[in-house]
Amino acid sequence: MKKTLIIGATPNPMRYAYRAAQMLKAKGHNIVNVGIKRGAVAGVEIEQPGDAYNDIHTVTLYIGPDLQEGYYDYILKTNPKRVIFNPGTENPELENLLKENAIEPIEACTLVMLSTGQY
């Protein structure tokens, strides 16, 4: 299973980040929820970004490029294998930074990847 850090986690069930957290947990993946909203998703509390994790396989983004810059260092320190840019989160600057640090950027939809067995 791929431990996944969800950036932009929210307790709002109408949001894709919420649906992704639910689906990741249902498929047996451990998750870390990071966001500005308080609450829990899929039984996991939403945290503020703090100390970097050292066991994250995948970061999945649910915040737009305008908010991502504040997370660059956090993502790089976390050093995941890959970062998924969900629709609307594409960011060439961050994608290039990831490549320079041997982290794979993927423009895709986490929900689709999970649904089709490509996760």
Order of alpha helices (4+ residues) and beta strands (2+ residues): beta-alpha-beta-beta-beta-beta-alpha-alpha-beta-alpha-beta-alpha
